[in-house]
Every structure is written in structure tokens, then in C-alpha cells.
């Protein structure tokens, strides 16, 4: 479900205030909110080419707003350096598009446990193989597991068979072929996993396209 335009505009203003870690976004933006990102370069285009997000938008990355030790909201995310906290303005600068996702009211009791789980994963290595459950994390896998654990290990989001093939041709995208050749392993076509677009389409959250 997409947020109505008035709330969307309020969230945009709040996100701009939050990027400086001021007091201005506290009433609108909340710990546990998800930030979906369309990236710039790297494998972002390849991810977006084989996945679909809410409202017909494509996303290649996702993080979650969490409080740091000073109480300021940061983005916890799994990136190439591993699971880490990132300033919101840094996250925004590298975004071609960003959307805010908020779990619906009935699921908000899960947020403290989801946040606590995500924070415990800081320092875990990045999962460049995109294989679910191998002790490393790619971005959406971190969010998936955070809500899975918070929900007493009952899936909150959905794992789906992954594809690395072009919807237009049915052939593997060359970016993925090269990526897995460098890792010296086969493309994990059809293995269960998750992606930012799939999470953004969940009926358990509401989405506002902010940028």
C-alpha cells in the first residue's frame, strides 16, 4: 500500500531533517522503518533488472532505521564491508531513488526484537554469493532474518526462488555470469532467497516513494 501524498510529503521533509541527525524527523520517522534504495552502478542494475518492487519501482538495496548509542537514527545495512551502521545522509547520497517502508500497526510490536537482532549482526561479513543461511548477510537477508526472529521464527517476509535471468530473453544477465565466475561457483538460479523489491511488495508494510 502506498502512503497518501500528504503523508508522503511530510515524510520527505522529515527524512531531510533526519539526514543531519537533528530533532526534526522524530515525529514522522521511526526506528524500524525500512529504506529501499535504487543504487548507482555496480550490480544495482543487474539486481533491479531481475526483480520488481512496489508500485512498479525497482530497488537494489534495503536498510533499516535503528537508534545508535546516542539515540540518533542510523541505517543498519549489509554492504560490501559487512553489516554496519551508516549515517542517513550517506545512504541518501548514493541513492538514485529511495522509498520508505513502514510495517503496519498490527506488526509494530515486532520492531524492538527485529532491531535488536539486526544490531547484534554488526560486523558480520557480506554475502556476495547471495545464498540464504550461510552465516553471511546480503541486504534483504538481514531484514528478512531480523523479522523472522522477532516473529518467533515464523516467516514475516517471503523467501522465493531467485532468478538471475533477463525477463526479456530468458538468458542469464552477463553481469551475473561474470560475478559468479569471479566467485568460482555456479549461478544459484532457483535457490530460495529474498530481494529488496520482494520485501517492498509485502502486504505487511506501507510504502512512500520519497526520491
C-alpha positions as CSV (number, residue, x, y, z in Angstrom):
1,X,0.0,0.0,0.0
2,X,1.3,3.4,-0.9
3,X,1.1,6.3,1.5
4,X,-1.2,9.2,0.5
5,X,0.6,12.2,-0.9
6,X,0.2,14.5,2.2
7,X,1.9,11.9,4.4
8,X,4.5,11.3,1.7
9,X,5.4,15.0,1.6
10,X,5.7,15.0,5.4
11,X,8.0,12.0,5.3
12,X,10.2,13.6,2.7
13,X,10.6,16.7,4.9
14,X,11.3,14.6,7.9
15,X,13.9,12.5,6.1
16,X,15.7,15.6,5.0
17,X,15.8,16.8,8.7
18,X,16.9,13.4,9.8
19,X,19.8,13.3,7.4
20,X,21.5,15.9,9.6
21,X,20.6,13.9,12.7
22,X,18.6,16.7,14.1
23,X,15.4,16.7,16.1
24,X,13.2,17.4,13.1
25,X,12.0,13.9,11.9
26,X,11.4,12.3,15.2
27,X,7.7,12.6,15.0
28,X,7.4,11.1,11.5
29,X,10.3,8.7,11.0
30,X,10.6,5.8,13.4
31,X,13.1,3.1,14.4
32,X,12.2,0.1,12.4
33,X,11.3,2.0,9.2
34,X,12.8,0.4,6.1
35,X,14.7,2.4,3.4
36,X,14.6,0.9,-0.1
37,X,17.2,2.2,-2.5
38,X,17.8,2.2,-6.2
39,X,21.6,2.3,-6.4
40,X,24.1,3.8,-8.8
41,X,26.4,1.3,-10.7
42,X,27.9,-2.0,-9.6
43,X,25.4,-4.8,-9.5
44,X,22.5,-2.5,-8.8
45,X,21.2,-2.5,-12.4
46,X,21.5,-6.3,-12.6
47,X,19.5,-6.7,-9.3
48,X,16.8,-4.3,-10.5
49,X,16.7,-6.0,-13.9
50,X,15.6,-9.3,-12.4
51,X,13.4,-8.1,-9.5
52,X,10.3,-6.0,-9.2
53,X,9.4,-3.6,-6.4
54,X,6.3,-1.9,-5.0
55,X,4.4,0.4,-7.4
56,X,6.4,-0.8,-10.4
57,X,9.6,0.7,-9.0
58,X,12.8,-1.3,-8.8
59,X,15.1,-1.5,-5.8
60,X,18.5,-3.0,-5.4
61,X,19.2,-2.4,-1.7
62,X,17.4,-2.1,1.7
63,X,18.3,-1.0,5.2
64,X,16.5,-0.3,8.4
65,X,16.5,2.8,10.6
66,X,17.8,2.0,14.1
67,X,18.9,4.1,17.1
68,X,22.7,4.3,17.7
69,X,24.3,4.6,21.1
70,X,23.4,8.3,21.3
71,X,19.8,7.7,20.3
72,X,20.2,9.1,16.8
73,X,18.7,7.1,14.0
74,X,21.1,5.4,11.6
75,X,20.7,2.9,8.8
76,X,21.7,-0.6,9.6
77,X,22.6,-2.4,6.3
78,X,24.6,-5.2,4.9
79,X,27.1,-3.8,2.3
80,X,30.4,-5.0,0.9
81,X,32.2,-4.1,4.1
82,X,29.7,-6.2,6.1
83,X,26.8,-5.3,8.4
84,X,27.3,-1.8,9.6
85,X,25.6,1.4,10.7
86,X,25.5,4.2,8.1
87,X,24.5,7.9,8.5
88,X,21.2,8.6,6.8
89,X,22.8,11.4,4.6
90,X,25.4,9.0,3.4
91,X,22.7,6.5,2.4
92,X,20.7,9.2,0.6
93,X,23.7,10.5,-1.4
94,X,24.3,7.2,-3.0
95,X,20.6,6.6,-3.9
96,X,19.2,7.2,-7.3
97,X,15.8,6.6,-5.7
98,X,14.7,5.9,-2.1
99,X,11.4,4.7,-0.6
100,X,10.4,4.4,3.0
101,X,8.6,1.3,4.1
102,X,6.8,1.1,7.4
103,X,5.2,-2.0,8.9
104,X,1.5,-1.8,9.5
105,X,0.3,-1.1,13.0
106,X,-0.6,-4.6,13.9
107,X,3.0,-5.7,13.4
108,X,4.8,-2.9,15.2
109,X,5.2,-5.0,18.4
110,X,7.8,-6.9,16.5
111,X,10.1,-3.9,15.9
112,X,12.1,-3.9,19.1
113,X,13.1,-7.5,18.7
114,X,13.8,-7.0,15.0
115,X,16.0,-4.0,15.7
116,X,17.9,-5.8,18.5
117,X,18.6,-8.8,16.2
118,X,19.9,-6.5,13.4
119,X,22.2,-4.7,15.8
120,X,23.7,-8.0,17.0
121,X,24.7,-8.7,13.5
122,X,27.1,-5.7,13.2
123,X,30.4,-6.9,11.9
124,X,29.0,-10.0,10.1
125,X,30.5,-10.4,6.6
126,X,28.7,-9.6,3.4
127,X,27.2,-12.4,1.5
128,X,28.4,-11.8,-2.1
129,X,27.2,-15.2,-3.1
130,X,23.6,-14.3,-2.3
131,X,23.0,-17.7,-0.6
132,X,20.5,-17.7,2.2
133,X,21.5,-19.1,5.6
134,X,25.3,-19.4,5.1
135,X,26.3,-17.3,8.1
136,X,26.8,-14.1,6.0
137,X,24.3,-11.4,5.0
138,X,23.2,-9.6,1.9
139,X,21.0,-6.6,2.5
140,X,17.5,-8.1,2.3
141,X,18.6,-11.3,4.0
142,X,19.5,-9.2,7.1
143,X,16.0,-7.7,7.2
144,X,14.3,-11.0,6.5
145,X,16.1,-12.7,9.4
146,X,15.5,-9.8,11.7
147,X,11.7,-10.1,11.3
148,X,11.8,-13.8,11.2
149,X,13.5,-14.0,14.6
150,X,11.2,-11.2,16.0
151,X,8.2,-13.2,14.8
152,X,9.2,-16.4,16.8
153,X,10.8,-17.8,13.6
154,X,7.5,-17.7,11.7
155,X,8.3,-16.0,8.3
156,X,7.3,-12.4,8.2
157,X,8.5,-11.8,4.7
158,X,8.6,-14.5,2.0
159,X,11.5,-16.5,0.5
160,X,11.1,-17.0,-3.2
161,X,13.1,-18.9,-5.9
162,X,15.7,-16.5,-7.1
163,X,16.4,-15.8,-10.8
164,X,19.3,-14.1,-12.4
165,X,17.8,-14.2,-16.0
166,X,16.6,-11.4,-18.1
167,X,12.8,-11.3,-18.2
168,X,13.1,-10.3,-21.9
169,X,15.4,-13.0,-23.2
170,X,15.3,-15.7,-20.5
171,X,19.1,-15.8,-20.6
172,X,21.4,-15.1,-17.7
173,X,22.4,-11.5,-17.5
174,X,26.1,-11.1,-18.3
175,X,26.7,-9.2,-15.1
176,X,25.6,-12.2,-13.1
177,X,27.6,-14.6,-15.2
178,X,30.8,-12.6,-14.6
179,X,30.0,-12.2,-10.9
180,X,29.7,-15.9,-10.3
181,X,32.7,-16.7,-12.5
182,X,34.8,-14.5,-10.3
183,X,33.4,-16.4,-7.2
184,X,34.2,-19.7,-9.0
185,X,30.7,-21.1,-8.3
186,X,27.6,-21.6,-10.4
187,X,24.8,-19.1,-10.6
188,X,22.3,-20.1,-7.8
189,X,19.3,-20.0,-10.1
190,X,16.1,-21.2,-8.4
191,X,17.5,-21.3,-4.9
192,X,15.3,-19.7,-2.2
193,X,16.2,-16.2,-1.3
194,X,14.8,-12.7,-1.0
195,X,15.4,-9.3,-2.5
196,X,14.6,-5.6,-1.8
197,X,11.8,-5.5,-4.4
198,X,10.1,-8.5,-3.0
199,X,10.2,-7.1,0.6
200,X,8.8,-3.8,-0.7
201,X,5.8,-5.6,-2.1
202,X,4.8,-7.2,1.2
203,X,1.3,-6.6,2.2
204,X,2.5,-6.1,5.8
205,X,4.2,-2.8,5.1
206,X,3.2,0.6,3.6
207,X,5.5,2.3,1.1
208,X,6.2,6.0,0.3
209,X,8.4,6.8,-2.7
210,X,10.5,9.7,-1.4
211,X,13.1,10.4,-4.1
